[in-house]
Amino acid sequence: MPIYAYRCNSCGHEQEVLQKMSDAPLTTCPQCNTETFSKQLTAAGFQLKGSGWYQTDFKGGAKPAKNDNPPPCQGGTGSCACNT
Protein backbone atom coordinates (compact mmCIF):
# COMPACT_ATOMS: atom_id res chain seq x y z
CA MET A 1 0.00 0.00 0.00
CA PRO A 2 1.30 3.47 -0.81
CA ILE A 3 2.02 6.14 1.77
CA TYR A 4 0.34 9.49 1.08
CA ALA A 5 1.39 12.83 2.54
CA TYR A 6 -1.42 15.10 3.73
CA ARG A 7 -1.41 18.72 4.92
CA CYS A 8 -4.09 20.89 6.48
CA ASN A 9 -4.52 24.27 4.82
CA SER A 10 -5.97 25.77 8.02
CA CYS A 11 -3.59 24.77 10.79
CA GLY A 12 -0.61 23.45 8.79
CA HIS A 13 -0.71 19.96 10.35
CA GLU A 14 1.19 17.41 8.22
CA GLN A 15 0.75 13.64 8.34
CA GLU A 16 1.73 10.59 6.30
CA VAL A 17 -1.04 8.01 5.89
CA LEU A 18 -0.83 4.41 4.68
CA GLN A 19 -3.86 3.91 2.38
CA LYS A 20 -5.05 1.63 -0.37
CA MET A 21 -5.15 3.20 -3.81
CA SER A 22 -8.90 2.57 -3.89
CA ASP A 23 -9.54 4.40 -0.57
CA ALA A 24 -11.16 7.83 -0.72
CA PRO A 25 -8.83 10.73 0.11
CA LEU A 26 -9.00 12.09 3.65
CA THR A 27 -10.56 15.56 4.00
CA THR A 28 -10.95 16.12 7.76
CA CYS A 29 -7.85 17.29 9.62
CA PRO A 30 -7.22 15.15 12.74
CA GLN A 31 -5.70 18.17 14.51
CA CYS A 32 -8.31 20.94 14.02
CA ASN A 33 -11.29 18.97 12.57
CA THR A 34 -11.73 21.27 9.56
CA GLU A 35 -12.40 20.02 6.02
CA THR A 36 -9.13 21.45 4.63
CA PHE A 37 -6.97 18.30 4.80
CA SER A 38 -5.55 17.48 1.34
CA LYS A 39 -3.02 15.21 -0.35
CA GLN A 40 0.37 16.61 -1.19
CA LEU A 41 2.37 15.88 -4.33
CA THR A 42 5.55 14.02 -3.36
CA ALA A 43 8.47 12.35 -5.13
CA ALA A 44 8.56 8.64 -5.84
CA GLY A 45 10.04 6.49 -3.08
CA PHE A 46 12.58 4.53 -5.12
CA GLN A 47 15.67 5.14 -7.23
CA LEU A 48 17.36 3.17 -9.97
CA LYS A 49 21.12 3.32 -9.48
CA GLY A 50 24.02 1.98 -11.49
CA SER A 51 25.08 2.07 -15.11
CA GLY A 52 23.33 -1.10 -16.32
CA TRP A 53 20.42 -1.80 -14.02
CA TYR A 54 18.44 -3.96 -16.44
CA GLN A 55 21.35 -5.52 -18.32
CA THR A 56 23.41 -6.59 -15.34
CA ASP A 57 20.70 -7.54 -12.87
CA PHE A 58 17.70 -8.99 -14.65
CA LYS A 59 18.40 -9.78 -18.29
CA GLY A 60 20.22 -13.07 -17.75
CA GLY A 61 23.77 -14.31 -17.68
CA ALA A 62 26.64 -13.03 -19.78
CA LYS A 63 26.71 -14.42 -23.28
CA PRO A 64 29.97 -15.76 -24.75
CA ALA A 65 31.66 -13.70 -27.44
CA LYS A 66 30.73 -14.67 -30.97
CA ASN A 67 33.63 -16.21 -32.93
CA ASP A 68 33.22 -16.41 -36.72
CA ASN A 69 36.45 -18.38 -37.22
CA PRO A 70 36.12 -22.18 -37.24
CA PRO A 71 38.09 -23.99 -34.50
CA PRO A 72 41.44 -25.61 -35.45
CA CYS A 73 41.56 -29.32 -36.21
CA GLN A 74 41.95 -31.63 -33.21
CA GLY A 75 45.11 -33.35 -34.47
CA GLY A 76 47.11 -32.57 -31.35
CA THR A 77 49.08 -29.67 -32.83
CA GLY A 78 46.24 -27.24 -33.27
CA SER A 79 46.55 -27.13 -37.04
CA CYS A 80 44.92 -29.14 -39.82
CA ALA A 81 46.78 -32.24 -41.05
CA CYS A 82 45.64 -31.50 -44.58
CA ASN A 83 47.79 -28.31 -44.73
CA THR A 84 51.14 -30.22 -44.55
C-alpha positions as CSV (number, residue, x, y, z in Angstrom):
1,M,0.0,0.0,0.0
2,P,1.3,3.5,-0.8
3,I,2.0,6.1,1.8
4,Y,0.3,9.5,1.1
5,A,1.4,12.8,2.5
6,Y,-1.4,15.1,3.7
7,R,-1.4,18.7,4.9
8,C,-4.1,20.9,6.5
9,N,-4.5,24.3,4.8
10,S,-6.0,25.8,8.0
11,C,-3.6,24.8,10.8
12,G,-0.6,23.4,8.8
13,H,-0.7,20.0,10.3
14,E,1.2,17.4,8.2
15,Q,0.7,13.6,8.3
16,E,1.7,10.6,6.3
17,V,-1.0,8.0,5.9
18,L,-0.8,4.4,4.7
19,Q,-3.9,3.9,2.4
20,K,-5.1,1.6,-0.4
21,M,-5.1,3.2,-3.8
22,S,-8.9,2.6,-3.9
23,D,-9.5,4.4,-0.6
24,A,-11.2,7.8,-0.7
25,P,-8.8,10.7,0.1
26,L,-9.0,12.1,3.6
27,T,-10.6,15.6,4.0
28,T,-10.9,16.1,7.8
29,C,-7.9,17.3,9.6
30,P,-7.2,15.1,12.7
31,Q,-5.7,18.2,14.5
32,C,-8.3,20.9,14.0
33,N,-11.3,19.0,12.6
34,T,-11.7,21.3,9.6
35,E,-12.4,20.0,6.0
36,T,-9.1,21.5,4.6
37,F,-7.0,18.3,4.8
38,S,-5.6,17.5,1.3
39,K,-3.0,15.2,-0.3
40,Q,0.4,16.6,-1.2
41,L,2.4,15.9,-4.3
42,T,5.6,14.0,-3.4
43,A,8.5,12.4,-5.1
44,A,8.6,8.6,-5.8
45,G,10.0,6.5,-3.1
46,F,12.6,4.5,-5.1
47,Q,15.7,5.1,-7.2
48,L,17.4,3.2,-10.0
49,K,21.1,3.3,-9.5
50,G,24.0,2.0,-11.5
51,S,25.1,2.1,-15.1
52,G,23.3,-1.1,-16.3
53,W,20.4,-1.8,-14.0
54,Y,18.4,-4.0,-16.4
55,Q,21.3,-5.5,-18.3
56,T,23.4,-6.6,-15.3
57,D,20.7,-7.5,-12.9
58,F,17.7,-9.0,-14.7
59,K,18.4,-9.8,-18.3
60,G,20.2,-13.1,-17.8
61,G,23.8,-14.3,-17.7
62,A,26.6,-13.0,-19.8
63,K,26.7,-14.4,-23.3
64,P,30.0,-15.8,-24.8
65,A,31.7,-13.7,-27.4
66,K,30.7,-14.7,-31.0
67,N,33.6,-16.2,-32.9
68,D,33.2,-16.4,-36.7
69,N,36.4,-18.4,-37.2
70,P,36.1,-22.2,-37.2
71,P,38.1,-24.0,-34.5
72,P,41.4,-25.6,-35.5
73,C,41.6,-29.3,-36.2
74,Q,42.0,-31.6,-33.2
75,G,45.1,-33.4,-34.5
76,G,47.1,-32.6,-31.4
77,T,49.1,-29.7,-32.8
78,G,46.2,-27.2,-33.3
79,S,46.6,-27.1,-37.0
80,C,44.9,-29.1,-39.8
81,A,46.8,-32.2,-41.0
82,C,45.6,-31.5,-44.6
83,N,47.8,-28.3,-44.7
84,T,51.1,-30.2,-44.6
